[in-house]
Amino acid sequence: MIFESDNGYKVGLFRVKETDDEEMKDYVNKTITFTGYFADINGEDYYKLYGSYINNNRYGMQYQVVSYEREEPKGRDAVIDFLSSSLVKGCGEKTAIQIVDTLGDDAINKIKEDYMNLVKVPGISEVKARRIYNSIVKYQSTDEIIIELKRIGFTINEALSILNRHGEYSLDVVNTNIYSLIDIIDFNKLDTVFLNLKASDAKERVMACLIESFKRLGMKNGDTYFYREEIFNAIREDFRIYIESDELDVYLEELNVNGDIIIEGDRYYLAEYYFYEKDIADNLCMINSMSIDKVSKFDDLIINIENETGVKYNTDQKKAIKNALVNRVSIITGGPGTGKTTIIDAIVRLYIRLHNLNYKDILNEIALLAPTGRAAKKISDTTGLPAMTIHRYLKWNKEKNEFQINEFNKNYHKLVIVDETSMIDTYLFDSLLKGITHNIKLVLVGDNNQLPSVGPGLILNDLIESDAFVYTPLEHIYRQSENSYIPILAKEIKDHEIDENFMVQRDDYNFLETNTNLIKEMIRRICLLSKEKGLTEEDIQVLAPMYRGENGIDNLNVLLQDIFNPKSSKKKEIKYGDVIYRVNDKVLQLVNDPDNNVFNGDIGYVRRINTVMEPKKKDVLLIDFDGTEVLYEREDLINIKHAYAITIHKSQGSEFSHVIMPISKAYYKMLYNKLIYTGVSRAKKSLVMIGEPESFIMAVNNDYSTRRKTTLKQHIQNNLE
């Protein structure tokens, strides 16, 4: 063996005994390298390997194993060697010879058929026979399980995942409750394997597909409950299960009795969605019921802070600051330019002053949180204090997909401020509330006109509309100059009242009208001009709604990489699929990785590409995320994309100095008010929109995504009755 990973991937050497592949004939009795996924390998065994002998550009000739079988020992000598090896307990060479003399060359199969066959061998008791039998069965059962899992449709990787989880009971789990493997194997794959084994309308499949339909509807629409007709249509469209209407009711009622779903009137909830909302309402109302504080001489304190920071707070801002310091739960909202981050800084400064905290006290009492790493960094830059993602605060365990900070192991901060609350879904908000105490001040900051969370829920809107918590909206916009327009445009989009002069160039804004087929060329020209003025890829961010299409993000990233980081003999690069990564590339993290303190939406830069030799020769990328350096191996590259252009969804929680936004009718499915508003509000210094004015107007007036079906507001109001 040369290398073994935790997930079963192995690299090693084997000597070729025989082959039926003409191209491999020259390698008989020679040693060659193999790679592949294996449950276990023993140097004393023979293996039948299926695969291809290929020339890897980096590692040379390798036999890539697609599947394998352990060969049964054949012939008298081989069987004796196996039985007398360390693999078989209680059987030395003398006993092994006696077994083969008595049972023949087929001794191993006869032992597996019935361990009592061993009792026929002179000197072997029933106890010894059972010990030998157990060793043989245990040793060979792993391979038999993997062979069977592969036969019914699982890959070797998936088979190993099942085996690692359930061991000798793996086949029992697959045969009796295959859909219980959903946390380690994709539902579609489980469903495909099930259809290889049983009928498509089998009860267990219908029940599992109904639950999966709830989840898919939740992720598709952001709803926390559904109507019966939606479920009926979903199970037909997604899984081609054509049951009658009354049959559906029977299945739904059984899921309700089992506790998988909750039925209230005409509303059907996945049980976890129902309890997320209910627990959020219970915990928030409990926090809000705690005694409020008084802040004496508030006006004097504000004046001191104003003198300290050089900021003059308006009436609404002062009200927001005081509400946060007095009340247990307070909500502050506002669009770009209204000073939300400035307010967070003021709240923290006053809290520290009111409680006379030293730095150690501050860390113990104050938690500054956001859903994304970039949003957390923005708070940290403003306040000068540590801020972190909610996932990191709750110590998310990536492997188990659970939080180590929870209702049984809480954090004990006294002031928790959460920015970008509109991005938080019900699951994450419920987890946060379970991880903090009720004796706390909770300040929720956000922009309720931005895109809602990716996952189900409409947290910020529901909390505001419940009218149960102190709420301060910030309306006044602070312009950077008399001719600045970005915050004004954002407000006009929000209010559906675009000024007829929106095509007029301003200090910080320009709308360049062009045809769809010329958008890429226009972006290229602007970026080249910007580069001549000294701007870099760190200063400029292209935001678009979609990945595919002529003006989609994938195409734009190829164009922009060539402008900002062209190919050079002085720069190392690595190809991954159709994408080339090279030193200095701008990249986007796609998944949360709390172990490395890198999270979905974080933008970083490739600083080095190295080839390391141990434990095997491979390329690694060193990516810098605002000072956090993370190593990526080839298999990790699925977790990043180029970030010269990113989706507006991924830009949430971030701000960029200069934003370029293409607007095209080709994006028609994604042109709606909240999306355009979110993109516009990401720009700090300048915004250039490129495309068709009519597409922009259409997007501003398109509100199709405005409302989600949720009941958090109702649960909160029920608590107040």
Order of alpha helices (4+ residues) and beta strands (2+ residues): beta-beta-beta-beta-beta-alpha-alpha-alpha-alpha-alpha-alpha-alpha-alpha-alpha-alpha-beta-beta-alpha-alpha-alpha-beta-alpha-alpha-beta-alpha-beta-alpha-beta-beta-beta-alpha-beta-alpha-beta-alpha-beta-alpha-beta-alpha-beta-beta-beta-beta-beta-beta-beta-beta-alpha-beta-alpha-beta-alpha-alpha
